[in-house]
Amino acid sequence: MNSSISRYSNEKNELINRINFHKKELIAIGLANGLNHPLTISQSQKLDELILQYQKLISISNDDNLFI
């Protein structure tokens, strides 16, 4: 049980770090190229995917906690 909590915590922290990195990248790309530029849109989509992964991870964790 403890190892699954640790794995969840590590995965959660890794996703948060990746989200924050891509958020900063998105801002820089958007400022440099404009909001409608293909690079900005691509970076935004990458960020969306990471946020979705994070939300799924949190949702699974919350579902698991219902049975504890």
N, C-alpha and C positions, 0 to 999 in steps of 0.2 A: 504494500500500500504506500509506504513512504517513498519508494523509488518512483512510483507513478506520479506522486505529487511533485517530486523533484523534477521529473521529466516534463510534466505539464508546466511548471514554473519556468524551466529553462526555455521551453518552446515559446511560451508567452513572452518572456523577456526578449528572445531573439526576434520575434515578430514585431514587438514594439520598437526595437532598435532599427529594424529594416524599414518600418513605416516612417519613423522619424527621418531616416536618411533619405528615403524617396520623397518625402514631403519637402525637404530642403532642396533637393534636386529639382523638383517640380517648380518651386518658386523661382529658382535661378533660371531655369529654362524658359519659364513663362515671361519673366522680366526681360530676358535677352531676345526672345523670338516672338513674343506675343501669344495671347491665349488661344488663338485659332491655328497656330503652327502645328504641323504634324508631329514634331518632336514633343511639344507640350502635351498634345492629346495622348500620344503613346505613353509618356511618363505618367499622366493622370490615370490611364488605364492600368498601368503596373501598380500604382498606389491603390486603386480600387480593389484589385485582386488581393493585395496584402491585407487590406482592411477587411475584406470578406473572409479571408482565412482566419483572421483574428476573431471576428464575430462568431464564426463556426466553432473555433476552439473554446471560446467563452461559453457558448451555448451548450456544447457537449459537457463541459465541466459543470455547468449549472444543472444539467440533466442528471449527471452522475451523483451530484450532491443530494438529490432527492431520495436516493436509495441508501444513504448512509445512516 
